[in-house]
Structure formats: structure tokens, C-alpha cells
Amino acid sequence: MKRKKAFSADNQQERSKRQFLKGYVVGLVDGEGTFHVAFPRRKDLLMGISVIPEFHVSQSYRSKNVLELLKTIFGCGYIKANHLSSKDNTYIYVVRDRNDLLTKIIPYFEVNQLLTTKRNDFKIFAKVVRMMEKGLHLDSKGIIEIVKIAYKMNAEGKRRKIKIEKIINALKSSETIR
């Protein structure tokens, strides 16, 4: 009889630990995470740009262990220095692999929902990644749709170097973006 109670208590502690970690991850990502879709110029591609969805979380070098925890929890991604050529000592945990985004990151945050306005960015991000999975990023019409959707994320793209109009105009005329 004692064994059964001890076993039950162990299970309860393990469940509590898992619940705590889920809440911790959601809070960390709400505060320090980003769901982002980049559109770097690529002269070797037909449309002149690439579509790169990315999930990342940043931390001070002193808390790099938290990024290692995320990497362990998700079972994917990598950790790197955020700015190699500056005095910024932050690190980022990055997931770019589309399969990992589709099978690990997106399902996690669909079940364990974010609480801030970042939830909307996540929903848009998930939509873009799923559009890419369908191959919509492979022609100008699909990229234009993806760009329009992605530019609704992260304060409507205010910090983006390439403005949405320039991308859409170039794609509509099938020109390479410069």
C-alpha cells in the first residue's frame, strides 16, 4: 500500500514540474521571444527573395542556461551569439527548420497559448509556415500573399529594412528585388 501512495506522489510531483515548465516557457517567450518572417534578398532565386520563418528567444550570456533548457524541451534549434561584432553579450535560441517549426514549435504554442499580443504574431507566423508547407512561397502570387500577411506581425513591420510596397511592386512585375 505504501508503494502505491509513493508512486502517486511521484507522479503528481512530475506533473507539477511539467506544468511549471510549460508556464515558464510561455512566460519566457511572451517576454523575450519573437516569431518572425524574414525576406532576405537572394539574386540566385527566381523572385529575388527568400522567405525565412524564424522563432527565437534572447537572453543575457549570464542566463544562457535558460536557452539550453529550451533547446532540450523542444529538441531542436541552436544557440548562438546575438551580435558577433558588437559588445552585446546576448545569446539567442533559434529555430528555422520548417519541419521543426511545424512539428514542435507551432503545436507547442497552440496548446500552451501565449498571453500577450505576441499570441497574434504567433497565429500569423503559424499561418505563414503552413502556407510555405503548401509551396505557396514558390511563385510571386504566393509570396505576395505571404508578405502581406507577415507584415501584419511585430508592429506591422515598422523596423523592416525593405518596405512592403517595394517587395510587392517588384514581385508583381517579376523583377528581382535590389
Secondary structure as GFF3:
##gff-version 3
##sequence-region A 1 178
A	DSSP	alpha_helix	2	32	.	.	.	ID=ss1
A	DSSP	beta_strand	33	38	.	.	.	ID=ss2
A	DSSP	beta_strand	52	60	.	.	.	ID=ss3
A	DSSP	three_ten_helix	61	63	.	.	.	ID=ss4
A	DSSP	alpha_helix	64	74	.	.	.	ID=ss5
A	DSSP	beta_strand	78	81	.	.	.	ID=ss6
A	DSSP	beta_strand	90	95	.	.	.	ID=ss7
A	DSSP	alpha_helix	98	100	.	.	.	ID=ss8
A	DSSP	pi_helix	101	105	.	.	.	ID=ss9
A	DSSP	alpha_helix	106	111	.	.	.	ID=ss10
A	DSSP	alpha_helix	118	133	.	.	.	ID=ss11
A	DSSP	three_ten_helix	136	138	.	.	.	ID=ss12
A	DSSP	alpha_helix	140	150	.	.	.	ID=ss13
A	DSSP	three_ten_helix	155	157	.	.	.	ID=ss14
A	DSSP	alpha_helix	164	172	.	.	.	ID=ss15
###
